[in-house]
Amino acid sequence: MALYKIVPKNPYYFWSVMSLVMQAISAQDEKLAQTMFLPLAERMVEKMVKEEKIEAEAEVQLYFMILQRLGKCVEALEVIRGPLGEKLTSELQSRETKCMMLYQRLQQWPECNALAHKLLLKNPDDWQFYPAYFDSLFHLIDQTWSPPEEGEHCSEGAVHHTVAEVVRFVEQRIKGEDGKDSRSLRGPYLARLELMHRLRERGCPEESQLGDPLELMVQFFGKFGDKPCCITDLQIYLHLLSSEHRVQFINRLSEAVPLREQGEEGFTFPEDTKALQRHLCVCQLSRALGLQHSLDVDGKLRLITELKAHYRHGLKFGKNALKTELQFSDMYCLMAAHVYIDLWKETGDENMVWQCLGMLQEGLSNSSSNAQFKLLLLLLFCHLGAFEPVVDLYSSLDAKHVQHDTIGFLLTRYAGSLGQFAAASQSCNFSLRFFHSNQKDTSEYIIQAYKYGAFEKIPEFIALRNRLNQSLHFAQVRTERMLLDLFLEADIVLSLEESVKAMSLSAEEDDIPWDNMRDNRDLTVFTSWDPKERKLTDEHRRRSVEEESVWLRYRSLTLRLLAHLAGLAHAPSQKNSEIATENGVSDKSSILSSLLSQLNQTLQTAAQLAEKHIQYPLLGPPSTRLAPALSNGSCQCQAAALQLSVNLQELETVGLDESLELQTQICNSFKSLVVQLQEILNKCKGDLLEMKDSTLKTWPSLLENLIFFVETVCIVLWMASYCAKILRPLKTSLQKKKKKKKDTNTAQPLVVCGFQELSGSLQDLLTEALEHIKGQETGITALKLASLTLEGYKQDEASFMKDAMDKVQSSYLRSLQEVGDLLKKRAETIKSLKI
């Protein structure tokens, strides 16, 4: 306002108004926003309205925003319909859209119906108004509304308050399209199907007035079947067909597809791209109706052969296409890949997945910009445990801005769990760079919005910033990145204490917004034509978020407990309880018990979740590492190691003289940890890659178990290091006491013997693990994939399949090498455990 007083220009005045709105948005107390900030902002704008000083559209938009936030819909409607509303010109039909929204909020259904009817007369293809038109009709029917005997129905004009009137209106729009010489508009035809769907939902007999759904969809296909959008248009109305009419429907559509070109394999092919698109749409609808899924194995294999033939034939239409353009027949290739996946899941035959990878790689070689090929390749490689080819595939997707949040989970879920630590670090950086720049970027957007008067965009930018700050993916990546850095560097490059300090990690503070967590993942990123019963459900989504949250909580608590462990190394001796309390050590003890209690509670919740054995569709959300981590015992072993810090703290306080029972307890814990680690290592044993009957078989679960072993060993070693720091001064102190008393007993305290035994056992375990890794490297290298004869495949098909196998083999070797290198470094740290 000070600026406005010096230079009385509207923008400066409205900046101060917007600042009040911003205070209302960010206010913790909603009552304060509604009773102080927003009413003050409203009065400031009203003053300008009365003085007729409103000049720009942005000022009207701001006034509208304030009234909306105050819930003053009637006043907002008056503004929009009055002279101020005439300034809303930057967006097409801005006034009408705002009026429609307010009518719906005020439940003024006659006005809503009349306005929608009026706008659809102007543009029958404007879909946004059809739902409002139908919604208002059914609300009027439910309210048994009838028009007044005299005068207009309402301020917006005539109201269609019966189903018959609405049916007639839709049929008239269709008749108008049928009579046109130019291309018909899709809107009215889709509106008829939408109205039929709604009438059936309500059980209205008038549904029959619209006709037979099969005939209507055949008619729609006849008009728009050569458009790629035909499948997405019809897919949502396929439930209108009865199950016995589905085959008849596909047969009717097939008759309408001109396939006149004869091929070598007995198939007939389309002569142009329009016929190709029609045939492709029939195939897509057939899959969406579940007809492809109901085929037996031989039927599916014949279907794949046909789809591949159509794909390769269709490539001739895109010979002159640019590298960045997609091929007309790409969707045949993708569908063939989906059928291969069906066979893989049904039969367990891994040969199907190799053929699928080969098919997708062939597709990518002809259409290098096809994101769907890349996404599916990325997913399949991850499922096979091969992370090496995935980073390049993700990079080539060239994900922009918010996509790092919406699709980044496809990469980061497998980043740390497949042993490629350098690539995992890079993957986390992809996402973290975006999240960290978000704060700076959104502040810049808000400044620009102020500068140019785009006030209505400012709350959107704030909402975006909050959405990203509260992102589940952001919390996951941050936590996993810090854990990864600790596993790779703590006590190798820097000590655990220095590593924790460098990360500014605090055991006391939990900066994850658990109550406001947002799941921003795009779980529909994969193109899919599966029938409704095979698609991702809301229950799947809910379960997935629950599972992700529990796993994140477990990892976050593990990280905080490690930070606490690092802090304990610097804590003063607890023998003098008063001094200890002054230094905050007793507080540290309560933090430790609280964190351990939360960890045990989380593990109980996780065990209950794992018992449900939730299975998601392959193209849905990936399962977390929760179930395998529990089944192989790594969660329990890590928790037991962290729990040991309580006993060690107690031992530090009591000393070695009078703590025989406690020492026995600690020694038993040492032995238990070794047994648990041995069990985890045993679950890693077996061949990761093996050749069976000229087919390459993968065992990615063994690789995942090996990573769990590595992580658990790291945590046990850090606990052992903390134990050594406690035992050294205690042992020295005991020896001094013995010298004073001239005690000739040279027997070591029980806990010292137990610790030395633990160090030796850990060394043996790491040696065993390294031998296993070396054996696997030798075995995988010995698999001569180049000499593999893939009989029954064309040369180019075999070449693409071998390429996929080579990538998996190379990735496994890389993973084993990185895991082996890390374990060798960890084995070196055991030497420092001597006391």
N, C-alpha and C positions, 0 to 999 in steps of 0.2 A: 504493500500500500504506500510505503514511503516513496517508491519510484513513481507511482501513479500521481502522487501529489505534486512531484516535481515536473513530470511530463504526463499530463492527463490523457493517456491513450488507453483504449479498451484492452489491448492484450495484457498490459501491466495490471489492470484492475482484475481481470479474470485469472491471472496467475495466482493472485491472493485468494480468490474464490476456490480455485482448484487445490490450493494448499490446505484449505479447510476440509475439502472432500478427502484429501490424502490422509489428514489426521483422523477423519472418521473411519476410513478403510483400515488404518493401522491400529486404531484404538483397541485396547484389550477389553474395554468395557463397552458393550454394544449400546447400553442405555445412555452412556455419555455421548456416543456418536449420534443417537437419535434425538437427544434432547438439547444438545449444545452445538456441535460442529455443523451438522447438516441444516438445522433450522437457521443458523447464522448465515450459512452459504446461500440458502434460499432467499433470505431477506435481502442480501447484497445484490443478488440477480434481479429480484423483483423491483428494487430501487431503479436499476438500469432500464427495466421494462417500462416502468411508469414514466420515466424521463425520456422514453423512446430513443435510447442510446444503443440498443442492440444492433450491431452491424454485420457480424459474420455468422456463418452456419455453425462454426465451432462453439459459439456462445450459446446458441439454441440447444445444441447437443449437450452441453454442460448443464444447462437448466433442466433438460429432460432427464439426465442422469441423476441429478439431485432429487427431483420429484420421485423418480423410480425408487431410489434408495430409501426415501421416506415413506414409500408405499402409497403415495398420493396419485393413484392411477387416473382418477377422474380429472384432476388438475392437469396431469401430463397429457391426457387426451385432448383437453381444451387447447393446450399449447400447440399440439401437433396439427389440430384441425383449424386453428386460428391463423392470423396473418404471420405469426412467427414461423409456423410450419412451412410456409412458402420458401423459406431460406434453405430448407433441406433439399439440396439439389445435387450433391456430389455423388450420391448413390442412386441407382435406378430404383424407382418405387420405394424410396426410403420412407416417405410419409405413410404409404399404404401398409408397408410391413410393420411399422411401429404401431399403427392403429390396430392392425390385426392382433398383434401381441397383447395390446392393452385390452381389447375386447375379450380375448380369451382369459386374461387375468381377472377381469371384472365379471366374467361369465355372462357377458352380454351376447348370447348366442344368436339372436335375430340379426344384430348388426354384423356379427362375425360371418354369418351365412351369406347375407346380402353383399357384403364387401368381397368375399371370396368369389361369389357368383359373378359379380361385376368385373373382377380382375381376370377371371377365366374366360369371359366373353372376349376381352381384349387379346389375351394370349392363352389359348387352350393348352399350350405346351409347358406352362409355368407350374412345375410339379409342386412347389412349396405351398400352393394354395389349395390343392386337392385335399390333403389331409384335414386342413381347417374346415373345408366345405363339408366333408363327410362327418367330422367330429361334431360340428355344430348341428347337423341334421339329427343325429342320434340324441344329442342333449335336448333338442326341441321336442323330439318324440317322447323322451322320458319325462319331460315337464308338461306334456300334453298342451303345448303352446298352440294358440290359434291366432291368426291375424285379426286386427281390428276391423269392424264392419265398414268403417269409412276412413278415407285418407290413406296415406302410405303405410306400409307394414312397419317401417322403422326409418331412422334418419339416413340409412345407407340405401334405401330402396326396397325392392321386392324381395321376399324371403321364400325359399323353397323348404317347406316344413314337412313334406311327405316324401316317402320313398319313391312313389310314382313320379313326382316332379323331378327328383334328382336323377332317376333312371332316364327320364325323357331328356333332361338337359345333357347327360353324358352321351346318349345315343345321337342327339342332334350334333354334338361336337364331332362325333365319329363320322356321321353322314357328311358333314362339311369337309372332313379330310378325304373321304372316299371320292368325293366329287372333284377334287383338285387335280390339275394336270401336273403340278410339281410334286416333289416327294412329300409323302404324308408325315405328319408329326406323331411321335410316339405317345405323347402325354395322354390324349383321350383314350387310346386303346388300353394303356396301362391303368387308367382311372377305372375303366370298366371291370378289369380283373380285381383291382383293389376294392371296389364297391362290392363285388361278388364275395370276396374274402370276408369283408366286414359283415355282410348280411348273413353269411353262413355262420359266422362266429356268434351272431345274435339269434340264430335260428329263425330268421325271417323268411316266410314263404315267397316273398317278392324276388328272391334270388333267381328263380326260374325265368323271370321276365328278361333277364340279361342274356340267356342262352346257355348252351352246353359249354362247360369250360374247355373241353378237348377241342371243340370246333373254334372257339375264340383264340386258343393258343396256336392252333394250326394257322389261323388267319394272321395272327401277329407274326409268326415265323415267316409266312409268305411275304409279308411286307418288309420285315426288318431282319430276316435271317442272315443277310450278308453283312450285317454290322457286328463288330466284336461285342457290343453291349447287349446283344440279344440274349445271351446265356444269363447274364446277371439280372436282366429284366425278368425273364421267365422263371429263374431258379426259385425266387421267393413265392411263386404262386403254384409250384408243382404239387403242393399238398391238396390242391383243389381236384386233382385227378384221383379217381379211385384206383386201387392197386391192380384191378383186372383190366383197366384201360391203359396202363402204362406202356405195355408192349405195342398195343394198337397205335398209341400216340407216336412212338418212335418210328413205327412202320409208315405211318402217314407222312411224317416229316421226311423220311428217307426217300419216299416217292417223289417229293418236291425238290430233290437235289439232283441237278443234272451232272451225271458222271459218264462222260462219253469217250474218254481216252483210255484205250486198253493198255495194260501194263504187262510186264514179263511174268509176274508171279500170279497171274490170274485175277488181279484186282483191277477195278476200273477207277480212273482218276478224274478230277475236275479239270476243265479246260482253261479256266481263268481264276483269278483271286476271289471273285464274288462267289463262285460255285465252291471254291475251297473253304471259304468262311462258313458257308451253309453246311457243308459236310462236317466241318469241325464242330459247329454248334450242335449238330445231331449227336455226335460222339460225346460232347460235354453234357448234354441233357440226359443221354443214356447213362452216364456215370452218376449224375446227380439223382437219378431215379433208382439207383442201386442195381441196375441191370448188369453192369460190368462185375460188380462184387458177387453176384449170384452165380457167375460162371464157374465151372470146375477148373482144375489146373490146366488141362489141355485147351480148354476154351480161352482161358486168359493168355496162354502162350500164342494161340492163333491170333487173338486180338492184338497182342504186342507186335507180331509180324506185320499185321495190316497197318497198324499205326506207324511203324517204322517205314514201311513202303510209302505211305502217304507223306510222311515227313520228308523223305529223300526226294520224292517226286516234286513236292512243293518248293524245294530249294531253287528250282529253275526260274521261279517267278521273282526271286530276289537276287539274281546274278549281278545286277548293276547297282545293288543297294550299297550305301556307304557303310563303313565299318561300324559306325555308331547306331545304325538302324537294325531293327529286329527283322528276322526272316518271317515271311507270311506263315510258314508252317511250323514255327517254333512250338506251338502249343501241342502238336501231335507228339513231339519229342518229350515234352514235359508229362503228358498223359501216359505215354509208354513207361516213363520212369516211375510214375505213381502205381501202375499195374505191377511192375517189377517189385516195388516195395510191398504191395499187397501179398504177392507170392512169397516174398522173404519172410514176412510176418506169419503167414499161414503155415508154411512148410518148414521154416527154419533153415532152408537151403541157402547157404551164404553165396553160392554161385549167382543167385539172383541179384544180390547187391553189387557184385562185381560187374555184372552185365548192365545194371542200372547206372553205375558210375561211368562205365564205358560209354553208354548212351548219352549221358549228360555232358561228358567231355567232348564227344562228337558234336553235340548241339552247340557247345561253347566255342568250338573251333570255327563254326559257321556263323555264329551270332555272338561275338565277343562282348556285347554290352547287355546281354540278357541277365537281369538281376535274379530272376527266378531260378535259372540254372545254377548260378553261383550260390544262392542261399541253400538250395537243396544239396548241392555238393558239400558245402560247408557243414550242413547238418549230418550228412551220412559219414563224412570223414571223422567227425567228432564221435559219432556213435561207434565207429570202428576203432576209436582210440588214437587216431592219427591227427595230431595238432599242427604239424609242420606245414601242410598245404593250406591250412585254414586261414592263417594270418594274411597271406597274399590274396586269397579269395576275398576276405573282408576288406582289405585295402582297395582292391579293384572295384568294390561296390561304391567307393567314394561317398561314404555316408556323410551327410551334411547336418550340422547343427544339432537339432533336437533328436535326430535319428540315432545319435550315440546313446541316447537315453532309451529310445523306444525299441531299437533292435540290437543294442550293444550286448544284451544278455546272451545272445546266441554265441558270442565269442567268449565272454568272460566266465560263463558257467563252466567251460571246459579248460580255461586258461591254466589254472594251477593244478588241475587234477590229472593231467596227462604227461607230466614230467618235463615239459619244455619251459623251463623257468625263465630263460631270456625272452622267449616269445610271449610268455604270460605277463611279464613285466611290461612289454611293449603294448600288449592288448589292454592292460589296465590304464596305461598312459593315454591310449586313444580316447577313452571315456573321461578320465580325470581332467585332461586338458580342457575339454569342453565344459565340464562342470565348474572348474575353477575360473574360467573366463566368463562364465555366465553372470557373475556378480557385476563385473566391470561393464560387460556388454549391455545388460538391462539398465544399468544406471545411465549409460549413454543414450539408450533408446528413450528413456523417460525425459532426459534433457531435451532431446530433439523434438519430442512430442509437445513439451512446453513451448519450445521455440516457435513451432509452426502451428500451435493452437489445436493439435489433435488430442484434445482432452479425453475423449471417450476411449482412446487407446491406452492411456496411462494405467487404469486399473487392470487392463489385459496384460501389460508388461509386468506389473507387480504379481499378478496371478501366475504368470509364466515363471518368474523368479522363485516364487514360493513352491510351485509344483516341482521345480528342479531341485531346490534345496531339500525338499521332503521326499525326494525320489528313493524308492526302495533300491533301485539299481545303483544309485550314487553311494548309499550307505554300504552296500555289498562290496562294490569295487574298492572303496576306500579301506574297508576292513581287510579284505583279501590282499590288497597291495601291501599294507603294513605287515601282515603276517608273513607274506612272501619275502619281504625284505629281511625280516627277522630270521626266517629259516635259511636264507642265503648268506647273511652277513654276521648275525649276532654271534659273538665269540670266535669269529673267523677273521673278519676285517676289523670290526670294533667289538668291544665287550658288549654284553647284553645291556648293561646300564647306559653305556654311551649311545647305543642304537636307539634305545627307548627315549633318551634325552633328545637325540637328533630329530625324532619324530614328534616331539612335544606331546608324548602320550601321557595320559593321566589315568590312574586306576580309579580315582574318586569320581571323575566326571564321565557321564555317559552322554555324548553329544548327538546320539541318534534320536530323531523325533518319533518315538514309537507310536504315540497316540495320533499323530498326523501323517503317518507314512502313506505315500502315494505309489500305487503300482502303475507305472507309466508304460509298461511293456506293450508292444503291439503284437498280440498273439494271433493276428490274422494276416501277418506279413506274407505267409506262403499262399500262393494260389491253390485253391482246392475245389474240386467239384464233387466231393463226397456227399452222400445223402445225409439228411438231418441226424439220423440215429448214430452216425459215425463221426459227427462233428464235435468240436469243443463245446461243452455246456457251461452254464453259469456255475454249476457245482464244481466242475473242473477248475475254473478260474479261482473260485473261493478257496478250494483245497490247496491250489498251487501257491497262493499268497500266504496262506497259513503255514505251509511247509517252508517256504522261503524265509518267512519271518522267524520261525523257530531255529532254522539253521543259522541265520544271521545273528540271532541272539546268542547262540552257542559260541560262534566264532568271535563275536564281540566280547563276550565274557572271558574267553580264553585269552584274548589279546590284553584285556585289562588286568587279568591275573598275572600275566607275564610282566606287565608294567609294574605291578605291585611287587612281584618277585625281585625285579631289578632294584626297586626302591628299598627292599628289605636288606639288600647287601650293604647299603650305606647306613642302615639304622643303628643307633647306639645299643649297647648291651642292655638287656631288660632286667638285670639283676637288681638294680635300684629302681623300684617301681615308681617312686616319686619323680625321679629325674626322667624316667622313661615317659611318664605321663606328660611332664612339661614339654618334652621333645615331640609329643604327638604320636608316640609309638603305640600306646594303648588304643589310640584312635585308628592307627594303621591296622591293629589287630581286629578291631570291629569291622573295618572295611573288608579285610580278608575273609572274615567269617560270613559277612553279608554276600560277598561275591561268590564264595563257594556254595552257599545256600541257594543262591539264584542259579548257579551252574547245575546243581543236582536237580533242582526243580525243572529246569529246561530239559535236562536229559530224560526225566520222567515223562514230560509232555512229548518229547521226541519219540520215545519208545511207544507211546500210545498211538502216535501218528503212523509210525513205521508198521505197526500191526495191521493197519487198514489196507496196506499194499495197494496204494492208489496208482492206477495206470492211466496215463494221459495218451491222447492220440499222438502219433509220431510227429505230426505237423503242429502239435500244440506246444504247451510250455515244457521245457526239459525238466526231468526230475532233479531234485537237489542231490547233494552228496550225503544227505542225512541217513538214508536207509543202509547204504553200504558201510558208512562209518560206524554205525551201531552194530551191524551184523559181523564185521571183522574184529570188533572189540577195541578199535583205536580211540573212540570217544571215552569209553570206560577207563582205558589205560591212561589217557591224558588227564582225565579228572582225578584219578588216583595219585598221579605224580604231583599234580597241583595241590591236592589235599595234604600231601606229605609236609608241605611248608608249615602247617599248624604244629605238627609234632616236633619239627626241627626248631621252631621258635621256642617251644616249651623246653626242649633240651638245652637250648642256649641259656634260658633263664635258670634252670635247675642245676645244670652242670653234669659232669660225668660220674661224680662220687655216689650220689644217691638216686640214680635213675635207671636201675636195672630193668624194671618192668617197661619203662618207656623205650629204652634201648632195644629190648626184645621186640616191642611193637614196631619200631622203625626198621629193624632188620627183617622182620616178616614182610613189611611193605616193600623193602628192596627186592626180596625174593619173588614176591608176587608180581612186581613190575617186570622182572626178567622173564618170568613164565608168560605173562601177557604179551610181551614183545615177541617172544619166540612163536607164540600162536599166530600173531599177526604176520610174521615173516613166513610161517608155514603156508598161510593163505595166499602168499605172493608166488608160491612155487608152481611150476608148470610152464609149458611152452606158450609164449605170447603169440607166436605165429607158427603154424604147422601146415604141412602139405598132406592132404588126404585125397586120394583118388583124383589127382591132377586139379584139385581145388584148394585154394589158399584159405585157411581157417584162422580167424583172429579171436583172441581172448582178452579184450580190453579191460575186463574186470580185474585181471591179474595186475595190469599196469596201474590201475587206480588203487588197488590194495598196496602196491609198492610205494606209492606216494604217501598213503596214510602211514605206512611204516616209517618213512623218512620224517614226516612231520612229528610223529609220536616220539621217535628217537631224539629229535631235537629238543622237545619239551623235557624228556627224561634227563638229557644231558645238562640242560640249564638247571634243573632241580638238583642234579648231582653236583654241579659247580657251586650252587648256593650251599649245599650240604658241606662241601669241602671248606668253604669260607667259615662256616660255623665250627667245624670239627678241629681245624688247625689250632686256633687259640685255646680251645678247650683241652686239646691233647698236650699242648705246651704247658698250660697251667697245671695239669695233672702231673706231668713229669717233674715240674719244679717242686710241687708238694712232696712227691716221692723222694726227691733228693734231700729236702729238708728233714723228712722223717727217716732218711737212710733206708728206705724200703727197697729191698732187692728183687721184688716181684716184677718180672719183665713182661708179664702177660698184657696184651693190648686190651683196651676196653672193648666190650661186645660190639658196640656200634661202629667202632673203627674197623674191626675185622669184617663186619657186614658190609661196610662201605668199600673196603678193598676188594671184597668178593664181587660187589656190584660192578666196580670199574672193570675187573677182569671179564665178567660176563658180558658187559656192553661191548668190550673190545672183541670178544669172540663172536657176538651177534653181528657186528659190523663186518667182520672178516667173512662170516658165512654169507651175509647179504651181498658183499662185493664179489664173492665167488659165484653166487647165483647169477648176478648181473653179467659177469664175464662169460659164463656158460651160455646165457641167452644171446649175448652179442655174437658169440662164435656160431651158435645155432642158426640165428637169423641171417648172418652174413653167408652161411653155407647154403642157404636156399637160393638156388640158381634160377631166378624167375625168368631170365632171358631164354633159358633152354626149355621153358614150360611150353608144351604144345597144346594150344587151345583148339581142339578139333571141333568141327561143326560150326565154326564162326568164319565170317568173311575176314579177309586180311586186315582191313581197316578197323573192324569191330574188335578183333583180337589185339590190335595195336593199342587202341584206346583202353581196353581192359588191363593190358600189361602195364600201361602207363599209370593207371590207378593203383595197381598192386605195388609198383615200384615206389610210389609216393608213400604208401602205408609202410612198406618195409623200411624206407629211408627214415620216416618219422619215428618208428619204433627204435631204430638204432640211435637216433639223435636223443630220444627220451632216455634210453638206457645210459648213454654216455654222460648226459647232464646229471642224472641221478647218481651214477657211479662217482663222478667228480665231487659232488656234494658230500657223499658218504665218506670219501677219502679224507676230505677236509675235516669232517666231523670226527673221524677216527683219530686225527692228529690232536684234536682238542682233549681227548681222553688222557693224554700224557700230562696235562696240566692239573688233573684231578688228584695227583698224589698228595697225601697228607703225612 
